[in-house]
Amino acid sequence: MKKVYTANNLMEAQIVLDLLEHAYIPAKLFNQHAQGVMGEIPFTHAYPEVWVIRDDDYTRGKSVVTSYEKTPTANGVICCPSCGEENPLNFQLCWKCGSGLESAQSNTPNN
């Protein structure tokens, strides 16, 4: 096994783990429960880590991670055309009613 990513938080580690799984790269998440021992061990030892199981997948895994890190973050909100609820700009489905936001996103001007 080889480490491909050290995350700042558990949510970020889970996103990378999901991206690797979608690329058919088996991976494991370590330190998911280590946040509770912060202060008792060095904080750098408590960060969530993503490791690929097969060493042969390391290069492809790093490529997935690099692509994730280069993805621009979208700030702002978009209103659902069905229920009017505000959603983060990068959502594809409304968190409240589940309707697609694609039509509303195509009407949003680029910044």
Phi, psi and omega in degrees: 000147178225142178282129178250345185200138170243121185263158175281334180207170184293325180296316179296319178297320180293323177298313179296318178301316179296318179298319178294318179296323177293336177269011180060039176246108179296132182215163178231151177254127178244156178069023180293340179249009185281347181300332181289342180257013177304135182100330178270334175232161177303138185301330181292340178277350183259355179294141175296139180235145176246127181237136173278143184284316181263126180302329180295340181270359186301312183297315178295321179297317177296326178295318177297316180296316179299317178298317178298316183292333180273351181292124180291146177275140180257121176256156178112180182230161176224139180269135179292130180291340182272311186245351178081002181289143177282137179228153173301147186301331183271002177285146177259335178234146177294132181291336184270311186248349178083003179289153178290142181256006184301317182293324178289325180291326180290340179268355181276128180289146177283144180272000000 
